């Protein structure tokens, strides 16, 4: 089951009952593509895509990427708090970030009430080379839980790898699109039949990965920007229809 909504995540979460979801997986706007106010207010395609990238003309801009550090932390704590209220006890929270926003993201997660459990590096296999500096080749997924997480019996326990290597896709429908295989790796933490919620749907990759993963996983996603939502919704429908058609073949 996949359910998608064109709505702001905070407004959506406020309308939900307590303890609805099992897993929150979020890829919020990082608001990190610039050191000054004018840099942050630049378009998201100019901040996150190289000047020669063919994707600059293809992908839409996305919202919410021009916050300063204080407003980013306050906003993050708001939606993270609502997300925790809507997550079952022992449920999982996974949030993407980059090296610039990693400290403030882990602060916001703990301020919202989650128990911070660790950081999962995603090695992208490349990075913009900078003279006499280490290349930033990783983004990160912060891992937290809503209170204690009960471990399964040894026979049913899972031991997902605490890092992952996957290249970003060259043909994107969203500026910050993540690989499907990366999401599937993160879904190793999910038990069969659990309900995943993505507050920032973006390209819809998280929904596609849940559908491919199967195992009775349910998925709900929200996206604020209508143009981005329409593209994602179309892509999700296309991919899921193709998979179902293939699965129906003898």
The 8 nearest C-alpha neighbors of each residue, nearest first, counted from 0:
[[1, 217, 218, 2, 216, 210, 215, 219],
 [0, 2, 218, 219, 217, 3, 206, 210],
 [1, 3, 219, 218, 220, 0, 4, 217],
 [2, 4, 220, 219, 221, 1, 5, 232],
 [5, 3, 221, 6, 220, 222, 2, 219],
 [4, 6, 222, 223, 221, 228, 225, 3],
 [7, 5, 223, 222, 4, 221, 8, 11],
 [8, 6, 223, 10, 9, 11, 222, 221],
 [7, 9, 11, 198, 10, 12, 221, 6],
 [10, 8, 12, 11, 78, 7, 13, 81],
 [11, 9, 13, 8, 7, 12, 14, 6],
 [10, 12, 8, 9, 14, 13, 7, 6],
 [13, 11, 9, 15, 14, 10, 8, 81],
 [12, 14, 10, 11, 15, 9, 81, 16],
 [15, 13, 12, 11, 10, 16, 9, 17],
 [16, 14, 12, 13, 17, 85, 11, 19],
 [15, 17, 85, 19, 18, 14, 13, 84],
 [16, 18, 85, 84, 19, 15, 86, 87],
 [17, 19, 87, 86, 85, 20, 84, 16],
 [20, 18, 85, 86, 17, 87, 16, 21],
 [21, 19, 86, 194, 22, 18, 87, 85],
 [20, 22, 90, 194, 87, 86, 193, 195],
 [21, 23, 195, 91, 90, 20, 92, 196],
 [24, 22, 92, 196, 195, 197, 93, 91],
 [25, 23, 93, 197, 94, 92, 196, 22],
 [26, 24, 94, 197, 27, 198, 199, 93],
 [25, 27, 95, 199, 94, 28, 24, 96],
 [28, 26, 199, 25, 29, 95, 94, 96],
 [29, 27, 64, 30, 63, 26, 62, 61],
 [28, 30, 31, 27, 64, 96, 100, 97],
 [31, 29, 64, 65, 66, 28, 32, 39],
 [30, 32, 29, 33, 99, 100, 39, 64],
 [31, 33, 46, 39, 30, 47, 38, 34],
 [34, 32, 38, 39, 31, 35, 46, 36],
 [33, 35, 38, 36, 39, 32, 31, 37],
 [36, 34, 38, 37, 33, 39, 40, 67],
 [35, 37, 39, 38, 40, 34, 33, 67],
 [36, 38, 40, 35, 39, 41, 33, 34],
 [39, 37, 33, 35, 36, 41, 40, 34],
 [38, 40, 65, 33, 36, 41, 37, 32],
 [39, 41, 37, 65, 38, 36, 42, 64],
 [42, 40, 38, 39, 43, 37, 46, 45],
 [43, 41, 45, 44, 46, 40, 60, 39],
 [42, 44, 46, 45, 60, 47, 41, 61],
 [43, 45, 48, 42, 47, 46, 55, 174],
 [44, 46, 42, 43, 48, 47, 41, 50],
 [47, 45, 43, 32, 44, 48, 42, 41],
 [46, 48, 44, 45, 43, 49, 174, 32],
 [49, 47, 44, 45, 46, 52, 50, 55],
 [48, 50, 52, 51, 47, 45, 46, 55],
 [49, 51, 52, 48, 45, 55, 53, 44],
 [52, 50, 49, 53, 48, 55, 54, 45],
 [53, 51, 54, 49, 50, 55, 48, 56],
 [52, 54, 55, 51, 56, 57, 170, 50],
 [53, 55, 57, 52, 56, 58, 171, 170],
 [56, 54, 53, 57, 44, 52, 58, 48],
 [55, 57, 54, 58, 53, 59, 52, 44],
 [58, 56, 54, 55, 59, 172, 53, 171],
 [57, 59, 172, 173, 54, 56, 55, 174],
 [60, 58, 61, 227, 173, 57, 226, 174],
 [59, 61, 43, 44, 58, 42, 62, 174],
 [62, 60, 59, 43, 224, 63, 227, 64],
 [61, 63, 64, 224, 60, 28, 223, 65],
 [64, 62, 65, 28, 66, 61, 30, 29],
 [63, 65, 30, 28, 62, 66, 29, 39],
 [66, 64, 39, 30, 40, 63, 67, 36],
 [67, 65, 71, 30, 70, 64, 68, 63],
 [66, 68, 70, 69, 71, 65, 30, 36],
 [69, 67, 71, 70, 72, 66, 103, 30],
 [70, 68, 72, 71, 67, 73, 66, 74],
 [69, 71, 73, 72, 67, 68, 66, 74],
 [72, 70, 68, 74, 69, 66, 73, 67],
 [71, 73, 75, 69, 70, 74, 107, 76],
 [74, 72, 70, 76, 75, 71, 69, 77],
 [75, 73, 77, 71, 76, 72, 70, 78],
 [76, 74, 72, 77, 73, 78, 79, 71],
 [75, 77, 107, 79, 73, 111, 74, 78],
 [78, 76, 74, 75, 80, 79, 73, 81],
 [77, 79, 81, 80, 9, 75, 76, 82],
 [78, 80, 82, 76, 81, 77, 111, 75],
 [81, 79, 111, 83, 82, 77, 78, 76],
 [80, 82, 84, 78, 83, 79, 12, 85],
 [81, 83, 79, 85, 80, 84, 78, 86],
 [82, 84, 86, 80, 85, 81, 79, 145],
 [85, 83, 81, 82, 17, 86, 18, 80],
 [84, 86, 18, 17, 82, 19, 83, 20],
 [87, 85, 18, 20, 83, 84, 19, 21],
 [86, 88, 18, 90, 21, 20, 89, 19],
 [89, 87, 90, 145, 146, 86, 18, 147],
 [88, 90, 148, 145, 147, 146, 144, 87],
 [91, 89, 21, 87, 145, 88, 144, 22],
 [90, 92, 144, 22, 143, 23, 145, 21],
 [91, 93, 23, 143, 144, 142, 22, 24],
 [94, 92, 24, 142, 141, 140, 23, 25],
 [93, 95, 25, 141, 140, 24, 26, 92],
 [96, 94, 140, 26, 139, 25, 141, 93],
 [95, 97, 139, 101, 100, 138, 140, 29],
 [96, 98, 138, 99, 100, 101, 139, 95],
 [97, 99, 101, 100, 138, 96, 139, 102],
 [98, 100, 97, 101, 31, 102, 96, 103],
 [101, 99, 103, 98, 97, 102, 104, 96],
 [100, 102, 104, 98, 103, 99, 97, 96],
 [103, 101, 105, 104, 100, 106, 99, 98],
 [102, 104, 106, 100, 105, 101, 107, 72],
 [105, 103, 107, 101, 106, 102, 100, 108],
 [104, 106, 108, 102, 107, 103, 101, 109],
 [107, 105, 103, 104, 109, 108, 110, 102],
 [108, 106, 110, 76, 104, 109, 105, 72],
 [109, 107, 105, 111, 106, 110, 113, 104],
 [108, 110, 112, 113, 111, 106, 107, 114],
 [109, 111, 107, 112, 108, 106, 76, 113],
 [112, 110, 80, 108, 76, 109, 79, 113],
 [113, 111, 109, 110, 114, 108, 80, 83],
 [112, 114, 109, 145, 144, 108, 111, 143],
 [115, 113, 143, 144, 146, 116, 109, 145],
 [114, 116, 143, 117, 113, 142, 109, 144],
 [117, 115, 143, 142, 114, 144, 118, 141],
 [118, 116, 142, 115, 141, 119, 143, 140],
 [117, 119, 141, 140, 142, 120, 139, 116],
 [118, 120, 140, 162, 161, 139, 141, 121],
 [121, 119, 139, 162, 138, 122, 137, 140],
 [120, 122, 163, 138, 137, 139, 164, 162],
 [121, 123, 137, 164, 124, 136, 120, 163],
 [124, 122, 166, 165, 125, 136, 137, 164],
 [123, 125, 122, 166, 136, 165, 164, 126],
 [126, 124, 136, 123, 127, 166, 122, 135],
 [127, 125, 136, 135, 134, 128, 124, 123],
 [126, 128, 129, 134, 125, 135, 136, 49],
 [129, 127, 134, 126, 130, 133, 132, 135],
 [128, 130, 132, 131, 127, 134, 133, 126],
 [129, 131, 132, 128, 133, 134, 127, 135],
 [132, 130, 129, 133, 128, 134, 135, 127],
 [133, 131, 130, 129, 134, 128, 135, 127],
 [134, 132, 135, 131, 129, 128, 130, 136],
 [133, 135, 128, 126, 136, 132, 129, 127],
 [136, 134, 126, 137, 133, 127, 125, 98],
 [135, 137, 126, 125, 123, 134, 122, 124],
 [138, 136, 122, 121, 123, 135, 120, 139],
 [137, 139, 97, 121, 120, 96, 98, 122],
 [140, 138, 120, 96, 121, 119, 95, 97],
 [139, 141, 95, 119, 94, 118, 93, 96],
 [140, 142, 118, 94, 93, 117, 119, 139],
 [141, 143, 93, 117, 116, 118, 92, 115],
 [144, 142, 115, 116, 92, 114, 91, 113],
 [145, 143, 91, 114, 90, 146, 92, 113],
 [144, 146, 89, 113, 90, 88, 114, 83],
 [145, 147, 89, 144, 114, 88, 148, 113],
 [148, 146, 89, 149, 145, 144, 88, 114],
 [149, 147, 89, 150, 146, 144, 90, 145],
 [148, 150, 147, 151, 89, 88, 90, 146],
 [151, 149, 148, 152, 156, 153, 157, 155],
 [152, 150, 156, 155, 153, 149, 154, 157],
 [151, 153, 154, 155, 156, 150, 149, 157],
 [154, 152, 156, 155, 151, 157, 150, 158],
 [153, 155, 152, 156, 151, 157, 150, 158],
 [156, 154, 153, 152, 151, 157, 150, 190],
 [157, 155, 151, 153, 154, 152, 158, 150],
 [158, 156, 159, 155, 188, 187, 151, 153],
 [157, 159, 160, 156, 188, 187, 161, 155],
 [160, 158, 187, 157, 161, 188, 184, 185],
 [159, 161, 162, 158, 163, 184, 119, 185],
 [162, 160, 119, 159, 163, 120, 118, 158],
 [163, 161, 120, 119, 160, 121, 164, 122],
 [162, 164, 121, 122, 120, 165, 181, 161],
 [163, 165, 122, 121, 123, 166, 124, 162],
 [166, 164, 123, 122, 167, 163, 181, 178],
 [165, 167, 123, 124, 168, 164, 178, 122],
 [168, 166, 178, 177, 169, 123, 165, 176],
 [167, 169, 170, 178, 171, 166, 177, 176],
 [168, 170, 171, 167, 54, 166, 53, 52],
 [171, 169, 168, 54, 172, 53, 167, 173],
 [170, 172, 173, 169, 168, 176, 54, 174],
 [171, 173, 58, 202, 174, 170, 57, 176],
 [174, 172, 176, 202, 58, 171, 175, 201],
 [173, 175, 176, 58, 44, 171, 47, 172],
 [176, 174, 173, 177, 47, 201, 171, 202],
 [175, 177, 173, 174, 202, 171, 178, 172],
 [176, 178, 167, 175, 179, 204, 181, 168],
 [179, 177, 181, 180, 167, 168, 176, 182],
 [178, 180, 182, 181, 208, 204, 183, 177],
 [181, 179, 183, 182, 178, 184, 208, 165],
 [180, 182, 184, 178, 179, 183, 185, 165],
 [183, 181, 185, 184, 179, 180, 208, 205],
 [182, 184, 180, 186, 185, 181, 208, 179],
 [183, 185, 181, 182, 186, 187, 180, 159],
 [184, 186, 182, 187, 183, 188, 181, 159],
 [187, 185, 183, 188, 189, 184, 182, 209],
 [186, 188, 185, 189, 184, 159, 183, 157],
 [187, 189, 186, 185, 190, 159, 157, 158],
 [190, 188, 186, 187, 193, 191, 22, 21],
 [189, 191, 193, 192, 188, 187, 216, 214],
 [192, 190, 214, 193, 215, 216, 189, 213],
 [191, 193, 215, 216, 214, 190, 217, 194],
 [194, 192, 216, 191, 190, 21, 217, 189],
 [193, 195, 217, 21, 20, 218, 216, 22],
 [196, 194, 22, 218, 23, 217, 21, 20],
 [195, 197, 219, 23, 220, 218, 22, 24],
 [196, 198, 220, 24, 25, 199, 200, 23],
 [197, 199, 221, 8, 220, 25, 200, 196],
 [200, 198, 222, 197, 201, 221, 27, 26],
 [199, 201, 222, 203, 220, 221, 197, 198],
 [202, 200, 203, 199, 227, 222, 173, 231],
 [203, 201, 231, 173, 204, 176, 172, 200],
 [202, 204, 231, 200, 206, 205, 201, 235],
 [205, 203, 207, 206, 202, 179, 208, 177],
 [204, 206, 208, 203, 207, 182, 209, 179],
 [207, 205, 209, 203, 204, 208, 210, 218],
 [208, 206, 204, 210, 209, 205, 235, 211],
 [207, 209, 211, 205, 210, 206, 179, 183],
 [210, 208, 212, 206, 207, 211, 213, 205],
 [209, 211, 207, 213, 208, 212, 206, 239],
 [212, 210, 208, 213, 209, 207, 242, 239],
 [213, 211, 209, 210, 208, 214, 183, 216],
 [212, 214, 210, 215, 211, 216, 209, 191],
 [215, 213, 191, 216, 192, 212, 190, 210],
 [214, 216, 192, 213, 191, 217, 193, 0],
 [217, 215, 192, 193, 214, 213, 194, 191],
 [218, 216, 194, 0, 195, 193, 1, 215],
 [217, 219, 195, 1, 194, 196, 0, 2],
 [220, 218, 2, 196, 3, 1, 195, 197],
 [221, 219, 197, 3, 200, 196, 198, 4],
 [220, 222, 4, 198, 200, 199, 5, 3],
 [221, 223, 5, 200, 199, 6, 228, 224],
 [222, 224, 7, 6, 5, 225, 221, 228],
 [225, 223, 227, 226, 222, 228, 61, 62],
 [224, 226, 228, 227, 229, 223, 5, 222],
 [227, 225, 229, 228, 224, 230, 59, 231],
 [226, 228, 230, 224, 225, 229, 231, 201],
 [227, 229, 225, 231, 226, 230, 222, 232],
 [230, 228, 232, 226, 231, 227, 225, 233],
 [231, 229, 233, 227, 228, 232, 234, 226],
 [232, 230, 202, 203, 234, 228, 233, 229],
 [231, 233, 229, 235, 234, 230, 228, 236],
 [232, 234, 236, 230, 231, 235, 229, 237],
 [233, 235, 231, 237, 236, 232, 238, 230],
 [236, 234, 232, 238, 237, 233, 239, 207],
 [235, 237, 233, 239, 234, 238, 240, 232],
 [238, 236, 234, 240, 235, 239, 233, 241],
 [239, 237, 241, 235, 240, 236, 234, 242],
 [238, 240, 242, 236, 241, 237, 235, 243],
 [239, 241, 243, 237, 238, 242, 236, 244],
 [242, 240, 244, 238, 239, 243, 245, 237],
 [241, 243, 245, 239, 244, 240, 246, 238],
 [244, 242, 246, 240, 245, 241, 239, 247],
 [245, 243, 241, 247, 242, 246, 240, 248],
 [244, 246, 242, 247, 243, 248, 241, 240],
 [247, 245, 243, 244, 248, 242, 249, 241],
 [246, 248, 244, 245, 243, 249, 242, 241],
 [247, 249, 245, 246, 244, 243, 242, 241],
 [248, 247, 246, 245, 244, 243, 242, 241]]
